[in-house]
Amino acid sequence: MKKEALWSLRLGFSTAQQHLIEVNGIDQFIHNSFAYQPEITTPDFLRAYPKKYKEIRSLRREINQMSPEGKAERRKQQRNNLRSLGYNWIERMQTAEYPLRENMTCFWHNHFVSTSQKVKIAPWIHQHYTALSKNAFGNFRDLTKAMVKSNAMISYLDNDKNRKNANNENLGRELLELFTLGIGHYTEDDVKNAARALAGLSYGDTSGRYRNKQRETDSMTFLGQTGVFDSDTIVDIIFEQEAAPYLITEKILKWFIYDDPSSELVKFYGDYLQSKDFEIQPLLEKIFLTEFDKNPIATKVKDPLRFALQTINELNMEDRVEPVAIARFLRDQSMELYNQPNVKGWEGGNNWLTSAIYLQRNQVSQWLTAGERIFKRNKMKMQNDPKLPTLYIPEELRTNKEIISYLLDQNLSIATPTIQEDLEQILTYDFKPHVPGAELGILRAYQYIITTPEYQVI
């Protein structure tokens, strides 16, 4: 696979940005990606939604008093609204000139998990996404503070039920275990006292706020420091710990490049993150430029999002496969946006290559290369479309081996001799690429490529 195609796929979701990397170089491409920040518009259905917490609470009471039929209708509308947020996000991923921000937002979305299935309030889910997007390349410590006070996070981890003398430890535990330090770097007493510091932190209009009657005012000891703490101060204390930079560094490496990064690599980049006071942009720049020069290949299983958007982009089918169809595919592949299976998020790696997932990917590949268009409601099946997808093939390519080489350069990190031989059986030595009907042979070759195990890794 060409280096620029591979890194377009790693930093975005497809090879659509390959040309920008080739023309401008990886340094300028990364710089432009950091600077790119399109406006986040509020979906139409959210404009009429209550904004203040009191109004949201009043609406909930109103729904509770409805008839069973009325409640069912409101729940259906609620589900549709929440799904629409996912459709809008997929469209942003596909249309972004520089998709690194959306990719990093998706990373944070899988780190600071708050699912729509649990939260249910669409404005809070949208606020959560907006905060992650705006701060995608910002300071990890500051983002952690904001996420702890996010209405969506408070709802997802039940901190609205965390009160003085009646603590709920969910948010305090996950803050330590999954969001920052990781298991082994705190004690159960630290969890208990984190919960005490978070007691009384409940919903607000745009983010959480403390209820004074429910908050803890007595002294506590947390990670070796004693005092009266709130959400911001315990986050500050966490980021003073030796282990603070390494969990997030490992997860970033796993998201973009390595399913199994070495401990030496995690330590190297983690130390750099700490030296930059937990600023994410310098860390990403360091990782991307260093690893681009090393150019590791086949180090990561392709997640369903990259699989779908890469394949659709290569086939030039963006206008024929709607976001709702992609969302259904992601749901069937266990990567539904805003709905991770649990607070740990999507684990990635070999979990993206079970036999069932691989079989479904191959099915969808066959439908797409056949030009089928519209996904049915409950199946990944589409209705026939007489227009075949079109693969871009440079005009100067004249022989079967030139075309095979081009297809492999665009799509496979590793091409075995068997793959080469099989493709030469599909596109034989006398194949002429620019005669009528030649596109069918090229599509067959491409279909073969995207059903190989090698296509599933980057």
C-alpha positions in Angstrom: 0.0 0.0 0.0 1.3 3.4 -0.9 2.5 5.3 2.2 0.3 8.3 1.6 -2.8 6.1 1.1 -2.1 4.3 4.3 -1.6 7.4 6.3 -4.7 9.0 4.8 -6.6 6.0 6.1 -4.9 6.1 9.5 -5.5 9.8 10.1 -8.9 9.8 8.6 -11.3 7.1 7.4 -10.4 6.5 3.8 -7.7 7.2 1.2 -9.6 10.4 0.2 -6.8 12.6 1.6 -4.0 10.7 -0.1 -3.5 13.4 -2.7 -3.3 16.2 -0.1 -0.5 14.3 1.6 1.3 13.6 -1.7 1.1 17.3 -2.7 1.7 19.1 0.6 3.7 16.5 2.5 2.8 14.9 5.8 4.0 17.9 8.0 1.8 20.4 6.2 -1.1 17.9 6.1 -1.0 17.5 9.9 -0.7 21.2 10.4 -3.7 21.8 8.2 -5.6 19.1 10.0 -5.1 20.7 13.4 -6.2 24.1 12.0 -9.3 22.7 10.3 -12.4 23.3 12.5 -15.7 23.6 10.6 -18.6 25.0 12.5 -20.8 22.5 14.4 -24.4 23.3 13.6 -27.2 22.4 15.9 -29.5 19.9 14.2 -33.0 21.2 13.4 -34.8 18.8 15.7 -32.7 20.1 18.7 -33.6 23.8 18.1 -37.0 23.4 19.7 -35.8 21.1 22.4 -35.7 22.5 26.0 -32.3 24.1 26.8 -32.4 24.6 30.6 -32.3 21.7 33.0 -35.6 22.8 34.7 -37.3 22.7 31.3 -35.9 19.3 30.5 -37.1 18.0 33.9 -40.5 19.5 33.3 -40.7 17.8 29.9 -39.9 14.5 31.5 -42.7 14.9 34.0 -45.1 15.8 31.1 -44.1 12.6 29.3 -44.6 10.5 32.4 -48.2 11.7 32.6 -49.0 10.7 29.0 -51.0 7.7 27.9 -49.1 4.5 27.0 -49.6 5.3 23.4 -48.3 8.9 23.9 -45.3 7.6 25.8 -44.5 5.1 23.0 -44.7 7.8 20.4 -42.4 10.1 22.3 -39.9 7.2 22.9 -39.9 6.5 19.2 -39.3 10.2 18.4 -36.5 10.2 21.0 -34.8 7.2 19.4 -35.0 8.7 16.0 -33.5 12.0 17.2 -30.6 10.2 18.9 -30.0 8.1 15.8 -30.0 11.3 13.7 -27.1 12.6 15.7 -25.1 9.5 14.5 -26.2 10.1 10.9 -25.1 13.7 11.1 -21.7 12.7 12.5 -21.1 10.1 9.8 -21.8 12.8 7.2 -19.2 15.1 8.8 -16.7 12.3 8.7 -17.3 11.7 5.0 -17.3 15.4 3.9 -14.5 16.8 6.1 -11.6 18.1 4.0 -9.3 17.2 6.8 -11.0 14.4 8.9 -8.4 14.1 11.7 -10.6 16.2 14.0 -13.5 13.9 13.5 -11.3 10.8 14.0 -9.9 12.2 17.2 -13.4 13.2 18.4 -14.4 9.5 17.8 -11.4 8.5 19.9 -12.4 10.7 22.8 -16.0 9.5 22.3 -14.7 6.0 22.9 -12.6 7.1 25.9 -15.1 9.3 27.7 -18.0 7.0 27.0 -21.6 8.3 27.5 -24.1 6.3 25.5 -27.4 7.6 24.1 -29.1 4.4 25.2 -28.5 5.3 28.9 -28.5 9.1 28.7 -31.4 9.5 26.3 -31.4 13.3 26.3 -30.3 14.4 22.8 -29.1 17.9 23.7 -26.7 16.4 26.3 -25.3 13.9 23.8 -24.8 16.7 21.3 -23.2 18.9 24.0 -20.9 16.0 24.8 -19.9 15.6 21.1 -19.4 19.3 20.7 -17.1 19.5 23.7 -15.0 16.6 22.4 -14.7 18.1 18.9 -13.8 21.6 20.0 -11.2 20.2 22.4 -10.0 17.2 20.3 -6.4 18.5 20.2 -6.4 20.5 23.4 -5.2 19.7 26.9 -6.1 16.3 28.3 -6.3 17.5 31.9 -8.7 20.3 30.9 -10.8 18.0 28.8 -11.0 15.5 31.7 -12.3 18.3 34.0 -15.0 19.2 31.4 -16.0 15.5 30.9 -16.4 14.9 34.6 -18.9 17.8 34.7 -20.6 16.9 31.5 -24.4 16.3 31.9 -24.1 13.2 29.7 -21.3 11.8 31.8 -23.1 12.6 35.1 -26.2 10.8 33.7 -24.3 7.8 32.2 -22.3 7.1 35.4 -25.1 8.0 37.8 -23.4 10.8 39.6 -26.8 12.5 40.0 -27.4 9.8 42.6 -24.0 10.5 44.4 -24.8 12.5 47.6 -23.1 13.3 50.9 -23.3 10.2 53.2 -24.8 8.2 50.3 -22.1 7.9 47.8 -22.3 6.4 44.3 -18.8 5.4 43.2 -19.3 4.9 39.5 -17.9 8.2 38.2 -15.0 8.3 40.7 -14.0 4.7 39.9 -14.1 5.1 36.1 -12.3 8.5 36.4 -9.4 6.6 37.9 -9.6 3.2 36.2 -10.6 4.0 32.6 -10.1 7.7 32.0 -6.7 8.5 33.6 -4.5 6.2 35.7 -5.5 2.7 35.1 -5.8 -0.3 37.4 -2.9 -0.6 39.9 -2.3 3.1 40.3 -4.9 3.9 43.0 -6.5 2.2 46.0 -10.1 1.5 47.0 -9.9 4.3 49.5 -9.0 6.6 46.6 -12.1 5.5 44.8 -14.2 6.1 47.9 -12.8 9.6 48.4 -13.1 10.5 44.7 -16.8 9.7 45.1 -16.9 11.9 48.2 -15.3 14.8 46.2 -17.9 14.3 43.4 -20.9 14.0 45.8 -23.5 16.6 44.9 -22.3 17.2 41.3 -25.5 16.9 39.3 -27.1 18.3 36.2 -26.9 21.9 35.1 -28.1 23.9 32.0 -24.9 23.4 29.9 -22.8 21.3 32.3 -23.0 19.8 35.7 -23.0 21.9 38.9 -22.8 21.1 42.6 -25.9 21.0 44.9 -24.5 22.6 48.1 -26.7 20.5 50.4 -25.5 17.3 48.8 -21.8 18.0 48.5 -19.0 16.9 50.9 -17.4 19.6 53.1 -15.3 17.4 55.3 -11.6 16.7 54.8 -10.5 13.6 52.9 -7.3 12.0 51.7 -7.0 11.3 48.0 -3.9 9.9 46.3 -1.8 11.0 49.3 -3.1 14.5 49.5 -5.5 15.7 52.3 -8.1 18.5 52.0 -11.6 19.4 50.9 -11.7 18.6 47.2 -14.1 19.0 44.3 -14.1 17.6 40.8 -11.4 20.0 39.5 -9.0 19.5 42.4 -9.1 15.7 42.3 -8.4 15.8 38.5 -5.4 18.1 39.2 -4.2 15.6 41.8 -4.6 12.7 39.4 -2.5 14.5 36.8 0.3 14.9 39.3 0.7 11.1 39.5 3.6 9.4 37.8 1.2 7.1 35.8 -0.9 9.9 34.4 0.4 10.1 30.8 0.7 6.4 30.0 -2.9 5.0 29.8 -4.0 7.7 27.4 -0.9 7.4 25.3 -1.3 3.7 24.9 -4.9 4.2 23.8 -4.0 6.8 21.2 -1.3 4.5 19.8 -3.9 1.7 19.6 -6.5 3.9 18.0 -4.3 5.1 15.2 -1.4 2.7 14.5 -0.7 -0.3 16.7 -3.1 -2.8 18.2 -0.3 -3.9 20.5 2.1 -1.0 21.1 5.3 -1.9 23.0 5.7 -0.7 26.6 8.9 1.1 25.4 6.9 3.0 22.8 4.2 3.9 25.4 6.8 5.1 27.8 8.6 7.2 25.1 5.5 9.0 23.9 4.0 9.2 27.4 7.0 11.0 28.7 6.8 13.4 25.8 3.1 14.1 26.7 4.0 14.8 30.3 6.8 17.2 29.1 4.2 19.1 27.1 1.9 19.4 30.2 -0.6 17.0 28.7 -1.2 19.0 25.5 -2.6 16.5 23.0 -1.7 18.3 19.7 2.1 18.1 20.2 1.8 14.5 21.2 -0.1 13.6 18.0 2.3 15.6 15.9 5.2 13.7 17.5 3.6 10.3 17.0 2.4 10.9 13.4 5.7 12.3 12.1 7.9 9.7 13.9 5.7 6.8 12.9 5.3 8.1 9.3 9.1 7.9 8.9 9.1 4.3 10.4 6.0 3.4 8.3 4.8 0.3 10.2 2.4 -1.9 8.2 -0.3 -4.4 9.1 -0.1 -3.4 12.8 -3.8 -2.7 13.3 -7.1 -4.4 12.5 -9.4 -2.1 10.5 -12.4 -1.0 12.5 -15.9 -1.1 10.9 -15.9 2.6 10.4 -12.7 2.7 8.3 -13.8 -0.4 6.5 -17.1 1.1 5.4 -15.9 4.6 4.5 -12.8 3.4 2.7 -14.7 0.9 0.6 -17.4 3.4 -0.2 -14.8 6.1 -1.1 -12.9 3.7 -3.4 -16.1 2.9 -5.2 -17.2 6.5 -5.5 -20.5 5.7 -3.9 -20.8 8.4 -1.3 -23.9 9.8 -3.0 -25.5 6.3 -3.1 -24.9 4.9 0.4 -26.6 7.2 2.9 -25.4 7.7 6.4 -28.3 5.8 7.8 -27.1 2.8 5.8 -23.6 3.1 7.2 -25.0 3.5 10.7 -26.9 0.2 10.4 -23.7 -1.5 9.2 -21.8 -0.1 12.2 -24.5 -1.3 14.5 -24.4 -4.8 13.0 -20.6 -4.7 13.4 -20.9 -3.7 17.1 -19.6 -0.2 16.5 -22.7 1.9 16.8 -21.9 5.6 17.4 -23.0 6.9 20.7 -23.8 3.3 21.9 -20.7 1.4 23.0 -21.4 -1.9 24.7 -20.1 -0.6 28.1 -18.1 2.1 29.8 -14.8 0.5 28.5 -15.9 1.4 24.9 -15.0 -0.6 21.8 -12.0 -2.7 22.6 -10.8 -2.9 19.0 -8.0 -5.2 17.8 -9.0 -8.7 17.1 -12.5 -8.0 18.3 -13.0 -6.4 14.9 -12.2 -9.6 13.1 -14.5 -12.3 14.4 -15.8 -14.8 11.9 -19.3 -13.2 12.0 -17.9 -9.7 11.4 -15.6 -10.9 8.6 -18.4 -12.8 6.9 -20.7 -9.7 7.0 -18.0 -7.5 5.6 -17.6 -9.8 2.7 -21.3 -9.8 2.1 -21.5 -6.1 2.1 -18.4 -5.9 -0.2 -20.2 -8.1 -2.7 -23.4 -5.9 -2.6 -21.4 -2.7 -3.0 -19.3 -3.9 -5.9 -22.5 -5.1 -7.6 -23.9 -1.6 -7.5 -26.7 -2.3 -5.1 -27.9 0.8 -3.4 -30.4 1.1 -0.5 -30.1 -0.8 2.7 -33.4 -2.4 3.9 -34.6 -1.7 7.4 -33.4 -4.8 9.2 -30.8 -6.3 6.9 -27.6 -5.2 5.2 -29.2 -5.9 1.8 -29.7 -3.3 -0.8 -32.0 -2.9 -3.8 -30.6 -3.3 -7.3 -29.3 -0.1 -9.0 -28.5 -0.3 -12.7 -25.5 2.0 -12.3 -22.3 0.2 -11.4 -19.8 1.8 -9.0 -16.8 3.3 -10.6 -13.2 2.7 -9.5 -10.8 5.4 -10.4 -8.0 4.0 -12.7 -5.4 6.4 -14.0 -5.5 6.7 -17.8 -1.8 5.8 -18.2 -2.3 2.3 -16.9 -2.4 -0.1 -19.9 -1.6 -3.6 -18.8 -3.1 -6.1 -16.3 -0.1 -6.0 -14.0 -0.1 -2.2 -13.9 -3.7 -2.1 -12.8 -3.2 -4.9 -10.3 -0.2 -3.0 -8.9 -2.3 0.1 -8.6 -5.2 -1.6 -6.8 -2.8 -3.2 -4.4 -1.0 0.1 -3.7 -4.4 1.6 -2.9 -5.8 -1.1 -0.7 -3.5 -3.7 0.8 -0.7 -3.2 3.4 0.6 -6.7 2.5 0.1 -8.4 -0.8 1.1 -12.1 -0.9 2.3 -13.9 -4.0 -1.0 -15.9 -3.9 -3.0 -12.6 -4.1 -1.0 -11.5 -7.0 -1.5 -14.8 -8.8 -5.2 -14.8 -8.1 -5.6 -11.3 -9.5 -3.7 -12.3 -12.6 -6.3 -15.0 -13.1 -9.1 -12.3 -12.9 -7.3 -9.7 -15.0 -5.4 -11.9 -17.5 -2.3 -10.9 -19.5 -4.4 -9.7 -22.5 -6.7 -7.5 -20.4 -7.4 -4.1 -22.0 -8.5 -1.6 -19.3 -10.0 1.1 -21.5 -12.4 -0.8 -23.7 -16.2 -1.1 -23.1 -16.9 -3.6 -20.3 -13.5 -3.5 -18.8 -14.8 -2.0 -15.6 -16.5 -5.3 -14.8 -13.2 -7.1 -14.7 -11.7 -4.3 -12.6 -14.6 -4.5 -10.2 -14.2 -8.3 -9.9 -10.5 -7.7 -9.0 -11.4 -5.1 -6.5 -14.1 -7.3 -4.9 -11.5 -10.1 -4.5 -9.1 -7.7 -2.8 -11.6 -6.3 -0.3 -12.7 -9.8 0.8 -9.1 -10.9 1.6 -7.9 -11.1 5.3 -5.1 -8.6 4.3 -7.7 -5.9 3.5 -8.8 -6.1 7.1 -5.5 -4.7 8.5 -3.7 -1.4 8.1 
